[in-house]
């Protein structure tokens, strides 16, 4: 008696899981794509978001760095 062969169809869920996990481990982006983390939130290159000071703005650069404006904040 020979062992039953596993078809490609039966391995598809395992392959799908491996692909999903590799995406999650790559920072929710494409593998190798840089991401930025600022104040505990992850951003993709090109994303714009408010600075923690409430008056400046920031963006995620293509290199994965965060760049923010540096204007003096005024109090109301």
ROTI-643142 format. One record per residue: residue number from 1; residue in three letters; chain; x, y, z of N, C-alpha, C, O in turn. Coordinates in steps of 0.2 Angstrom, whole numbers, plus 5000, padded with zeros to 4 digits. Layout:
<nodes>
{seq NUM | type ALA | mol A | n.X X | n.Y Y | n.Z Z | ca.X X | ca.Y Y | ca.Z Z | c.X X | c.Y Y | c.Z Z | o.X X | o.Y Y | o.Z Z}
...
</nodes>
This chain:
<nodes>
{seq 1 | type UNK | mol A | n.X 5004 | n.Y 4994 | n.Z 5000 | ca.X 5000 | ca.Y 5000 | ca.Z 5000 | c.X 5004 | c.Y 5006 | c.Z 5000 | o.X 5009 | o.Y 5007 | o.Z 5004}
{seq 2 | type UNK | mol A | n.X 5003 | n.Y 5011 | n.Z 4996 | ca.X 5006 | ca.Y 5017 | ca.Z 4996 | c.X 5002 | c.Y 5023 | c.Z 4999 | o.X 4996 | o.Y 5022 | o.Z 5000}
{seq 3 | type UNK | mol A | n.X 5006 | n.Y 5027 | n.Z 5002 | ca.X 5003 | ca.Y 5033 | ca.Z 5005 | c.X 4999 | c.Y 5038 | c.Z 5000 | o.X 5002 | o.Y 5038 | o.Z 4995}
{seq 4 | type UNK | mol A | n.X 4994 | n.Y 5040 | n.Z 5002 | ca.X 4990 | ca.Y 5045 | ca.Z 4997 | c.X 4994 | c.Y 5051 | c.Z 4996 | o.X 4998 | o.Y 5054 | o.Z 5000}
{seq 5 | type UNK | mol A | n.X 4994 | n.Y 5053 | n.Z 4990 | ca.X 4998 | ca.Y 5059 | ca.Z 4988 | c.X 4994 | c.Y 5065 | c.Z 4989 | o.X 4988 | o.Y 5065 | o.Z 4989}
{seq 6 | type UNK | mol A | n.X 4997 | n.Y 5071 | n.Z 4992 | ca.X 4994 | ca.Y 5077 | ca.Z 4993 | c.X 4994 | c.Y 5081 | c.Z 4987 | o.X 4999 | o.Y 5082 | o.Z 4984}
{seq 7 | type UNK | mol A | n.X 4988 | n.Y 5083 | n.Z 4985 | ca.X 4988 | ca.Y 5087 | ca.Z 4979 | c.X 4989 | c.Y 5094 | c.Z 4980 | o.X 4989 | o.Y 5096 | o.Z 4986}
{seq 8 | type UNK | mol A | n.X 4990 | n.Y 5098 | n.Z 4975 | ca.X 4991 | ca.Y 5106 | ca.Z 4976 | c.X 4986 | c.Y 5109 | c.Z 4979 | o.X 4986 | o.Y 5114 | o.Z 4983}
{seq 9 | type UNK | mol A | n.X 4979 | n.Y 5107 | n.Z 4978 | ca.X 4973 | ca.Y 5109 | ca.Z 4981 | c.X 4974 | c.Y 5109 | c.Z 4988 | o.X 4971 | o.Y 5113 | o.Z 4992}
{seq 10 | type UNK | mol A | n.X 4976 | n.Y 5104 | n.Z 4991 | ca.X 4976 | ca.Y 5103 | ca.Z 4998 | c.X 4982 | c.Y 5107 | c.Z 5001 | o.X 4981 | o.Y 5108 | o.Z 5007}
{seq 11 | type UNK | mol A | n.X 4987 | n.Y 5109 | n.Z 4998 | ca.X 4992 | ca.Y 5113 | ca.Z 5001 | c.X 4991 | c.Y 5120 | c.Z 5000 | o.X 4994 | o.Y 5124 | o.Z 5003}
{seq 12 | type UNK | mol A | n.X 4986 | n.Y 5122 | n.Z 4996 | ca.X 4984 | ca.Y 5129 | ca.Z 4995 | c.X 4983 | c.Y 5133 | c.Z 5002 | o.X 4986 | o.Y 5139 | o.Z 5002}
{seq 13 | type UNK | mol A | n.X 4979 | n.Y 5131 | n.Z 5006 | ca.X 4978 | ca.Y 5134 | ca.Z 5013 | c.X 4985 | c.Y 5136 | c.Z 5016 | o.X 4985 | o.Y 5141 | o.Z 5019}
{seq 14 | type UNK | mol A | n.X 4989 | n.Y 5131 | n.Z 5016 | ca.X 4996 | ca.Y 5132 | ca.Z 5020 | c.X 5000 | c.Y 5137 | c.Z 5016 | o.X 5003 | o.Y 5141 | o.Z 5020}
{seq 15 | type UNK | mol A | n.X 5000 | n.Y 5137 | n.Z 5010 | ca.X 5003 | ca.Y 5142 | ca.Z 5006 | c.X 5000 | c.Y 5149 | c.Z 5007 | o.X 5004 | o.Y 5154 | o.Z 5008}
{seq 16 | type UNK | mol A | n.X 4994 | n.Y 5149 | n.Z 5007 | ca.X 4990 | ca.Y 5156 | ca.Z 5008 | c.X 4992 | c.Y 5159 | c.Z 5015 | o.X 4993 | o.Y 5165 | o.Z 5016}
{seq 17 | type UNK | mol A | n.X 4992 | n.Y 5154 | n.Z 5020 | ca.X 4994 | ca.Y 5156 | ca.Z 5027 | c.X 5001 | c.Y 5159 | c.Z 5027 | o.X 5002 | o.Y 5164 | o.Z 5030}
{seq 18 | type UNK | mol A | n.X 5006 | n.Y 5156 | n.Z 5024 | ca.X 5013 | ca.Y 5158 | ca.Z 5024 | c.X 5013 | c.Y 5165 | c.Z 5020 | o.X 5017 | o.Y 5169 | o.Z 5023}
{seq 19 | type UNK | mol A | n.X 5010 | n.Y 5166 | n.Z 5015 | ca.X 5010 | ca.Y 5172 | ca.Z 5012 | c.X 5007 | c.Y 5178 | c.Z 5016 | o.X 5010 | o.Y 5183 | o.Z 5017}
{seq 20 | type UNK | mol A | n.X 5001 | n.Y 5176 | n.Z 5019 | ca.X 4998 | ca.Y 5181 | ca.Z 5024 | c.X 5003 | c.Y 5183 | c.Z 5030 | o.X 5004 | o.Y 5189 | o.Z 5032}
{seq 21 | type UNK | mol A | n.X 5006 | n.Y 5178 | n.Z 5033 | ca.X 5011 | ca.Y 5179 | ca.Z 5038 | c.X 5017 | c.Y 5183 | c.Z 5036 | o.X 5019 | o.Y 5187 | o.Z 5040}
{seq 22 | type UNK | mol A | n.X 5019 | n.Y 5182 | n.Z 5030 | ca.X 5025 | ca.Y 5186 | ca.Z 5028 | c.X 5023 | c.Y 5193 | c.Z 5027 | o.X 5027 | o.Y 5197 | o.Z 5028}
{seq 23 | type UNK | mol A | n.X 5017 | n.Y 5194 | n.Z 5024 | ca.X 5015 | ca.Y 5201 | ca.Z 5024 | c.X 5014 | c.Y 5205 | c.Z 5030 | o.X 5016 | o.Y 5210 | o.Z 5031}
{seq 24 | type UNK | mol A | n.X 5012 | n.Y 5201 | n.Z 5035 | ca.X 5011 | ca.Y 5204 | ca.Z 5042 | c.X 5018 | c.Y 5205 | c.Z 5045 | o.X 5019 | o.Y 5210 | o.Z 5048}
{seq 25 | type UNK | mol A | n.X 5023 | n.Y 5201 | n.Z 5044 | ca.X 5029 | ca.Y 5202 | ca.Z 5047 | c.X 5033 | c.Y 5207 | c.Z 5043 | o.X 5038 | o.Y 5210 | o.Z 5046}
{seq 26 | type UNK | mol A | n.X 5031 | n.Y 5209 | n.Z 5037 | ca.X 5035 | ca.Y 5214 | ca.Z 5033 | c.X 5032 | c.Y 5221 | c.Z 5035 | o.X 5033 | o.Y 5226 | o.Z 5031}
{seq 27 | type UNK | mol A | n.X 5028 | n.Y 5222 | n.Z 5040 | ca.X 5026 | ca.Y 5229 | ca.Z 5042 | c.X 5020 | c.Y 5231 | c.Z 5039 | o.X 5019 | o.Y 5237 | o.Z 5037}
{seq 28 | type UNK | mol A | n.X 5016 | n.Y 5226 | n.Z 5037 | ca.X 5009 | ca.Y 5228 | ca.Z 5034 | c.X 5010 | c.Y 5231 | c.Z 5027 | o.X 5006 | o.Y 5234 | o.Z 5024}
{seq 29 | type UNK | mol A | n.X 5016 | n.Y 5230 | n.Z 5024 | ca.X 5017 | ca.Y 5233 | ca.Z 5017 | c.X 5020 | c.Y 5227 | c.Z 5013 | o.X 5021 | o.Y 5222 | o.Z 5015}
{seq 30 | type UNK | mol A | n.X 5023 | n.Y 5229 | n.Z 5007 | ca.X 5026 | ca.Y 5224 | ca.Z 5003 | c.X 5033 | c.Y 5223 | c.Z 5006 | o.X 5036 | o.Y 5227 | o.Z 5010}
{seq 31 | type UNK | mol A | n.X 5035 | n.Y 5217 | n.Z 5005 | ca.X 5041 | ca.Y 5215 | ca.Z 5008 | c.X 5047 | c.Y 5219 | c.Z 5006 | o.X 5047 | o.Y 5220 | o.Z 4999}
{seq 32 | type UNK | mol A | n.X 5051 | n.Y 5222 | n.Z 5010 | ca.X 5056 | ca.Y 5227 | ca.Z 5008 | c.X 5054 | c.Y 5234 | c.Z 5007 | o.X 5058 | o.Y 5238 | o.Z 5006}
{seq 33 | type UNK | mol A | n.X 5047 | n.Y 5235 | n.Z 5007 | ca.X 5045 | ca.Y 5242 | ca.Z 5007 | c.X 5046 | c.Y 5245 | c.Z 5014 | o.X 5044 | o.Y 5243 | o.Z 5019}
{seq 34 | type UNK | mol A | n.X 5049 | n.Y 5251 | n.Z 5014 | ca.X 5050 | ca.Y 5255 | ca.Z 5020 | c.X 5044 | c.Y 5257 | c.Z 5023 | o.X 5040 | o.Y 5260 | o.Z 5019}
{seq 35 | type UNK | mol A | n.X 5043 | n.Y 5257 | n.Z 5029 | ca.X 5037 | ca.Y 5261 | ca.Z 5033 | c.X 5040 | c.Y 5265 | c.Z 5038 | o.X 5046 | o.Y 5265 | o.Z 5040}
{seq 36 | type UNK | mol A | n.X 5036 | n.Y 5270 | n.Z 5040 | ca.X 5038 | ca.Y 5274 | ca.Z 5046 | c.X 5033 | c.Y 5273 | c.Z 5052 | o.X 5027 | o.Y 5271 | o.Z 5051}
{seq 37 | type UNK | mol A | n.X 5036 | n.Y 5274 | n.Z 5058 | ca.X 5032 | ca.Y 5273 | ca.Z 5064 | c.X 5033 | c.Y 5280 | c.Z 5067 | o.X 5038 | o.Y 5282 | o.Z 5068}
{seq 38 | type UNK | mol A | n.X 5027 | n.Y 5283 | n.Z 5069 | ca.X 5027 | ca.Y 5289 | ca.Z 5073 | c.X 5022 | c.Y 5289 | c.Z 5078 | o.X 5016 | o.Y 5288 | o.Z 5076}
{seq 39 | type UNK | mol A | n.X 5023 | n.Y 5290 | n.Z 5084 | ca.X 5019 | ca.Y 5290 | ca.Z 5090 | c.X 5015 | c.Y 5283 | c.Z 5090 | o.X 5009 | o.Y 5284 | o.Z 5091}
{seq 40 | type UNK | mol A | n.X 5018 | n.Y 5278 | n.Z 5089 | ca.X 5015 | ca.Y 5271 | ca.Z 5089 | c.X 5011 | c.Y 5269 | c.Z 5083 | o.X 5007 | o.Y 5264 | o.Z 5084}
{seq 41 | type UNK | mol A | n.X 5011 | n.Y 5273 | n.Z 5078 | ca.X 5007 | ca.Y 5272 | ca.Z 5072 | c.X 5011 | c.Y 5271 | c.Z 5066 | o.X 5016 | o.Y 5274 | o.Z 5065}
{seq 42 | type UNK | mol A | n.X 5010 | n.Y 5266 | n.Z 5062 | ca.X 5014 | ca.Y 5264 | ca.Z 5056 | c.X 5011 | c.Y 5268 | c.Z 5050 | o.X 5005 | o.Y 5267 | o.Z 5049}
{seq 43 | type UNK | mol A | n.X 5015 | n.Y 5271 | n.Z 5046 | ca.X 5013 | ca.Y 5274 | ca.Z 5040 | c.X 5017 | c.Y 5272 | c.Z 5034 | o.X 5023 | o.Y 5269 | o.Z 5035}
{seq 44 | type UNK | mol A | n.X 5014 | n.Y 5272 | n.Z 5028 | ca.X 5017 | ca.Y 5270 | ca.Z 5022 | c.X 5021 | c.Y 5276 | c.Z 5019 | o.X 5018 | o.Y 5282 | o.Z 5020}
{seq 45 | type UNK | mol A | n.X 5026 | n.Y 5276 | n.Z 5015 | ca.X 5029 | ca.Y 5281 | ca.Z 5011 | c.X 5023 | c.Y 5285 | c.Z 5008 | o.X 5019 | o.Y 5283 | o.Z 5004}
{seq 46 | type UNK | mol A | n.X 5024 | n.Y 5292 | n.Z 5009 | ca.X 5019 | ca.Y 5297 | ca.Z 5005 | c.X 5013 | c.Y 5299 | c.Z 5010 | o.X 5009 | o.Y 5303 | o.Z 5009}
{seq 47 | type UNK | mol A | n.X 5012 | n.Y 5295 | n.Z 5015 | ca.X 5007 | ca.Y 5296 | ca.Z 5020 | c.X 5008 | c.Y 5303 | c.Z 5024 | o.X 5014 | o.Y 5304 | o.Z 5026}
{seq 48 | type UNK | mol A | n.X 5003 | n.Y 5307 | n.Z 5025 | ca.X 5004 | ca.Y 5313 | ca.Z 5029 | c.X 4999 | c.Y 5313 | c.Z 5035 | o.X 4994 | o.Y 5309 | o.Z 5035}
{seq 49 | type UNK | mol A | n.X 5002 | n.Y 5315 | n.Z 5040 | ca.X 4998 | ca.Y 5315 | ca.Z 5047 | c.X 5000 | c.Y 5321 | c.Z 5051 | o.X 5005 | o.Y 5324 | o.Z 5050}
{seq 50 | type UNK | mol A | n.X 4996 | n.Y 5322 | n.Z 5056 | ca.X 4997 | ca.Y 5328 | ca.Z 5061 | c.X 5003 | c.Y 5326 | c.Z 5066 | o.X 5004 | o.Y 5320 | o.Z 5068}
{seq 51 | type UNK | mol A | n.X 5007 | n.Y 5331 | n.Z 5067 | ca.X 5012 | ca.Y 5330 | ca.Z 5072 | c.X 5009 | c.Y 5330 | c.Z 5079 | o.X 5003 | o.Y 5332 | o.Z 5080}
{seq 52 | type UNK | mol A | n.X 5012 | n.Y 5327 | n.Z 5084 | ca.X 5010 | ca.Y 5327 | ca.Z 5091 | c.X 5009 | c.Y 5333 | c.Z 5094 | o.X 5005 | o.Y 5334 | o.Z 5099}
{seq 53 | type UNK | mol A | n.X 5012 | n.Y 5339 | n.Z 5091 | ca.X 5011 | ca.Y 5345 | ca.Z 5095 | c.X 5004 | c.Y 5349 | c.Z 5093 | o.X 5003 | o.Y 5354 | o.Z 5096}
{seq 54 | type UNK | mol A | n.X 5001 | n.Y 5346 | n.Z 5088 | ca.X 4994 | ca.Y 5349 | ca.Z 5086 | c.X 4994 | c.Y 5354 | c.Z 5081 | o.X 4989 | o.Y 5356 | o.Z 5079}
{seq 55 | type UNK | mol A | n.X 5000 | n.Y 5357 | n.Z 5079 | ca.X 5000 | ca.Y 5362 | ca.Z 5074 | c.X 5005 | c.Y 5361 | c.Z 5068 | o.X 5004 | o.Y 5364 | o.Z 5063}
{seq 56 | type UNK | mol A | n.X 5009 | n.Y 5356 | n.Z 5069 | ca.X 5013 | ca.Y 5355 | ca.Z 5063 | c.X 5011 | c.Y 5348 | c.Z 5060 | o.X 5007 | o.Y 5345 | o.Z 5062}
{seq 57 | type UNK | mol A | n.X 5013 | n.Y 5347 | n.Z 5054 | ca.X 5011 | ca.Y 5341 | ca.Z 5050 | c.X 5018 | c.Y 5337 | c.Z 5048 | o.X 5023 | o.Y 5340 | o.Z 5048}
{seq 58 | type UNK | mol A | n.X 5017 | n.Y 5331 | n.Z 5047 | ca.X 5022 | ca.Y 5326 | ca.Z 5046 | c.X 5020 | c.Y 5322 | c.Z 5040 | o.X 5015 | o.Y 5321 | o.Z 5038}
{seq 59 | type UNK | mol A | n.X 5026 | n.Y 5319 | n.Z 5037 | ca.X 5024 | ca.Y 5314 | ca.Z 5031 | c.X 5030 | c.Y 5309 | c.Z 5032 | o.X 5035 | o.Y 5310 | o.Z 5034}
{seq 60 | type UNK | mol A | n.X 5028 | n.Y 5303 | n.Z 5029 | ca.X 5033 | ca.Y 5297 | ca.Z 5028 | c.X 5036 | c.Y 5298 | c.Z 5022 | o.X 5033 | o.Y 5298 | o.Z 5016}
{seq 61 | type UNK | mol A | n.X 5043 | n.Y 5298 | n.Z 5022 | ca.X 5047 | ca.Y 5298 | ca.Z 5016 | c.X 5048 | c.Y 5292 | c.Z 5013 | o.X 5046 | o.Y 5286 | o.Z 5016}
{seq 62 | type UNK | mol A | n.X 5050 | n.Y 5292 | n.Z 5007 | ca.X 5051 | ca.Y 5285 | ca.Z 5003 | c.X 5056 | c.Y 5281 | c.Z 5006 | o.X 5057 | o.Y 5275 | o.Z 5005}
{seq 63 | type UNK | mol A | n.X 5061 | n.Y 5284 | n.Z 5010 | ca.X 5066 | ca.Y 5280 | ca.Z 5014 | c.X 5064 | c.Y 5277 | c.Z 5020 | o.X 5068 | o.Y 5274 | o.Z 5024}
{seq 64 | type UNK | mol A | n.X 5058 | n.Y 5279 | n.Z 5022 | ca.X 5055 | ca.Y 5276 | ca.Z 5029 | c.X 5056 | c.Y 5281 | c.Z 5034 | o.X 5056 | o.Y 5279 | o.Z 5040}
{seq 65 | type UNK | mol A | n.X 5058 | n.Y 5287 | n.Z 5033 | ca.X 5060 | ca.Y 5292 | ca.Z 5038 | c.X 5053 | c.Y 5297 | c.Z 5039 | o.X 5049 | o.Y 5297 | o.Z 5034}
{seq 66 | type UNK | mol A | n.X 5053 | n.Y 5300 | n.Z 5045 | ca.X 5047 | ca.Y 5304 | ca.Z 5046 | c.X 5050 | c.Y 5311 | c.Z 5046 | o.X 5055 | o.Y 5313 | o.Z 5049}
{seq 67 | type UNK | mol A | n.X 5047 | n.Y 5316 | n.Z 5042 | ca.X 5049 | ca.Y 5323 | ca.Z 5041 | c.X 5043 | c.Y 5327 | c.Z 5043 | o.X 5037 | o.Y 5326 | o.Z 5041}
{seq 68 | type UNK | mol A | n.X 5044 | n.Y 5332 | n.Z 5048 | ca.X 5039 | ca.Y 5336 | ca.Z 5050 | c.X 5041 | c.Y 5343 | c.Z 5049 | o.X 5046 | o.Y 5345 | o.Z 5049}
{seq 69 | type UNK | mol A | n.X 5035 | n.Y 5348 | n.Z 5048 | ca.X 5037 | ca.Y 5355 | ca.Z 5048 | c.X 5039 | c.Y 5357 | c.Z 5055 | o.X 5038 | o.Y 5353 | o.Z 5060}
{seq 70 | type UNK | mol A | n.X 5042 | n.Y 5363 | n.Z 5055 | ca.X 5045 | ca.Y 5365 | ca.Z 5062 | c.X 5042 | c.Y 5372 | c.Z 5063 | o.X 5046 | o.Y 5377 | o.Z 5064}
{seq 71 | type UNK | mol A | n.X 5036 | n.Y 5373 | n.Z 5062 | ca.X 5033 | ca.Y 5380 | ca.Z 5064 | c.X 5032 | c.Y 5381 | c.Z 5071 | o.X 5030 | o.Y 5376 | o.Z 5075}
{seq 72 | type UNK | mol A | n.X 5033 | n.Y 5387 | n.Z 5073 | ca.X 5031 | ca.Y 5388 | ca.Z 5080 | c.X 5024 | c.Y 5388 | c.Z 5082 | o.X 5020 | o.Y 5391 | o.Z 5078}
{seq 73 | type UNK | mol A | n.X 5022 | n.Y 5385 | n.Z 5087 | ca.X 5015 | ca.Y 5384 | ca.Z 5088 | c.X 5013 | c.Y 5390 | c.Z 5093 | o.X 5017 | o.Y 5392 | o.Z 5097}
{seq 74 | type UNK | mol A | n.X 5007 | n.Y 5392 | n.Z 5091 | ca.X 5004 | ca.Y 5398 | ca.Z 5095 | c.X 4999 | c.Y 5395 | c.Z 5100 | o.X 4995 | o.Y 5391 | o.Z 5098}
{seq 75 | type UNK | mol A | n.X 4998 | n.Y 5398 | n.Z 5106 | ca.X 4993 | ca.Y 5396 | ca.Z 5110 | c.X 4987 | c.Y 5401 | c.Z 5109 | o.X 4988 | o.Y 5407 | o.Z 5108}
{seq 76 | type UNK | mol A | n.X 4981 | n.Y 5398 | n.Z 5110 | ca.X 4975 | ca.Y 5403 | ca.Z 5109 | c.X 4973 | c.Y 5405 | c.Z 5116 | o.X 4968 | o.Y 5409 | o.Z 5116}
</nodes>
